[in-house]
Structures are given as C-alpha cells and as structure tokens.
Amino acid sequence: MTEITRELILSVPDSEDASCAVKENGKLVEYITQDHQRIGAIYCCRISEYVKAYGACFCEIGEERRGYLNTDAYRAGDWVLCQVNGEAHEQKGMRLTDNVKLSGAYVVVLGSGTVGISGKISDESTRGRLKQLGEKLLSSYAESSLGVIFRTEAGQASDKEIEAEFLSLLQQGKMILKSFDLAKKNGNPKMVYQPEWIAKMLLRYPPNTISSVLCDNPVLGYEIETKYPIFTGKIHLCKAPAMQTTGIANKLSTLLGRKVWLKCGGYLVFDKTEAMTVIDVNSGKTSGMRSSGELARTVNFQAAEEIMRSIRLRGIGGMILCDMIDMEAEADRTELLDLMAKIGKNDPDSPQIHDITKLGIVEITRKRTKNTEYLDKRG
C-alpha cells in the first residue's frame, strides 16, 4: 500500500442513519452509510440445500433471501455459524463464510489454530515477541481450535494492551457461541451478532494511517477514545451535521452522478447492468492538444484516477469494464494499467486490474461488499 494519510469524518445525527466519509491526502474517496451494512454480521444458519453443480450451499438465515456459502463441507439440515463477507446483490442473497473472525485494533481472533503476524512488521525481535505472546494467549485462554493474527499496530502496542483486547474479543466470541447454540436449539436461523458500525469504520484501515477523526457527536468522540486508545489525540469535534459542515454533502451530488467531468474537459459516464458496470470515457470539451495521441493520453490518465476513486466512492463491485480512448503506443497502455493498479492498492476492497483489450477496454474486478447506488441516474 502506498504512503497515505487518511481523515475520517463521522456523522451521527439523531434523526438519520450514521455516515462515514474517508479522505486520502485531502481527496474524498469513500462515503459509507450505516443502513443495510451487513458485512461482518454473524448468523446462525441452517443449510437448506447443497447444490453439487456449484459446490456450494444455500442457507436459511431468518430473512427473506437465503445466504450463499461457497463450500461443499455441509449438507441440508446442518447448522453452521457463518459470517457475511458480501452484501446481497440484485436477486442474490448475501455471501457467507464459515471462517468466522473478530477484529480489534491490534489483533484478529479466528478459528485457525495458528499465530499470524502482519508482514508489515519487519523487526525480528518484535515478531519474536508477538509470536511468543500469541502462543501464550492461546494456550492460557483459548481453545486449541482458535488462532490469532497480530495487526501492524500491534508492533507499537504493549503486551498488556494486546492481552486486554484479545480477552475482550474472546469474551465477545463466547457470547456469540451461546447465542448460536440457543438459536439452534430453538430451530431458529437468525443473526446472532451485528458488529458495531462505528468500529467497522475505524478498523477498516490501519489506524496508524488515520491522522484525524472528525466527529459531530461529543459522546461518540469520548467513546472512541475510551474504547480505542490508539485514536487518543486524533478525535476532533465539529458542528453537526458533519457532512454539511465539511461540504461533503454538496460534493456528493456531483461526484456520484451518472456523468462525472474531468479537469481536462473530458467526462465519464457510468451505467450499471445486472452483470457488470460499464464506464465510458469521452474526450468531451478537451482541447489544445498537439495530436490525437496526446489527447488520448491526457484524457485516459485523468479518467483512470477518477475511475479508481469513483468505484470506491460508489461501492461498485463485481465486473467493471472501462471503455477508454484508444492509445496506439503499447508503453502508454502499460503505464495506464500500472497507474490504476497502484491507486487500487489503497482500496481495502482489493480491485484487480486485469488487462486492456485490443478495443481499449480496461477490465477490472472488485469485491462486492455493498449495494451500488447512484445519487443522480439522469446525469
């Protein structure tokens, strides 16, 4: 991930759903609302059908649409504890995983039975200390089936801070298992754990990359500093509602419209089908270029940056096709793909830049973690 400084803006108005905006180096890159955010929720599931052709299961979860579990390990009638890792999309239910995990600022507790350490912690003495601490925590407090992963921030935390968070997550896990057992006993598929939305936003990115958290709720600001000491000194209060105070609300109507203008005079057009999202790149009012090649390069490279920002801002997932202006030079095409891949490294939903076809179409796939919404479908 490239060097970056992030600012979080949290708005928790009394009468509306909470929302979170993320700025990277001063530029708005994400806007997430609390409504219908199910990623990380944990369900007591009953397998209703195993489809051999898919090698996957459909699960009753106590809601209108069944969940989808991509495994052949279960059969109809089995009860499974599952976690949501993909929002419902079109006519498809939520994607589930049986690899349930609970995340904190320093550690992730999961059912792997191993001790893992972030690759970004390079100091061997620190890695050795954390490895020893992880083995101690698992042998002292946890069942043999559990595992722990130390996040990058654990390298700067004390053993006492890490142990306190580990025990808190462990207690949380025990409560979830009790709820699962009760729901199973009653024959009642249901959600047994909904992660705190604010916590999800705070831990979505490495805390050490977050320079400040702007919040319009003083009580929430106090709770964040109390529960997550790693953010101490980074919490700043503003007038409510924060999205209006910071001007973000006004920017969204422009940034999320069907048509988005580029500085050079070109523009993008976003269209969504059931199978994919298509982004058309147009030269528009671009002028003053010495050649068609210079025009194509200027528009495409500005478009590439805006595309990578827009797919995050809009929550676009799945298959994305970008119809760029044709560039004859192979070096330009390679540089364009490299630029998009570099920008994509800052996106936690892991976009993959696959190729650019002979027709000039850039192929992208991105994790589908929430429903796509455009504020202005008319352009």
Stockholm file with secondary structure:
# STOCKHOLM 1.0

chainA/1-379         MTEITRELILSVPDSEDASCAVKENGKLVEYITQDHQRIGAIYCCRISEYVKAYGACFCEIGEERRGYLNTDAYRAGDWVLCQVNGEAHEQKGMRLTDNVKLSGAYVVVLGSGTVGISGKISDESTRGRLKQLGEKLLSSYAESSLGVIFRTEAGQASDKEIEAEFLSLLQQGKMILKSFDLAKKNGNPKMVYQPEWIAKMLLRYPPNTISSVLCDNPVLGYEIETKYPIFTGKIHLCKAPAMQTTGIANKLSTLLGRKVWLKCGGYLVFDKTEAMTVIDVNSGKTSGMRSSGELARTVNFQAAEEIMRSIRLRGIGGMILCDMIDMEAEADRTELLDLMAKIGKNDPDSPQIHDITKLGIVEITRKRTKNTEYLDKRG
#=GR chainA/1-379 SS CCCCCEEEEEECCSSSCCEEEEEETTEEEEEEESTTCCTTCEEEEEEEEEETTTTEEEEECSSSSCEEECCSSCCTTCEEEEEEEECCBTTBCCEEESCCEEECSSEEEETTCSEEECTTCCCHHHHHHHHHHHHHHHHHHSCTTCEEEECGGGGGSCHHHHHHHHHHHHHHHHHHHHHHHHHHHTTCCEEEECCCHHHHHHTSSCGGGEEEEEESCHHHHHHHHHHCGGGTTTEEECCSSHHHHTTHHHHHHHHTBSEEECTTSCEEEEEECSSEEEEEEECTTCCCCSSHHHHHHHHHHHHHHHHHHHHHHHTCCEEEEEECCCCCCHHHHHHHHHHHHHHHTTCTTCCEEEEECTTSEEEEEECCCSCCCCSBTTC
#=GC SS_cons         CCCCCEEEEEECCSSSCCEEEEEETTEEEEEEESTTCCTTCEEEEEEEEEETTTTEEEEECSSSSCEEECCSSCCTTCEEEEEEEECCBTTBCCEEESCCEEECSSEEEETTCSEEECTTCCCHHHHHHHHHHHHHHHHHHSCTTCEEEECGGGGGSCHHHHHHHHHHHHHHHHHHHHHHHHHHHTTCCEEEECCCHHHHHHTSSCGGGEEEEEESCHHHHHHHHHHCGGGTTTEEECCSSHHHHTTHHHHHHHHTBSEEECTTSCEEEEEECSSEEEEEEECTTCCCCSSHHHHHHHHHHHHHHHHHHHHHHHTCCEEEEEECCCCCCHHHHHHHHHHHHHHHTTCTTCCEEEEECTTSEEEEEECCCSCCCCSBTTC
//
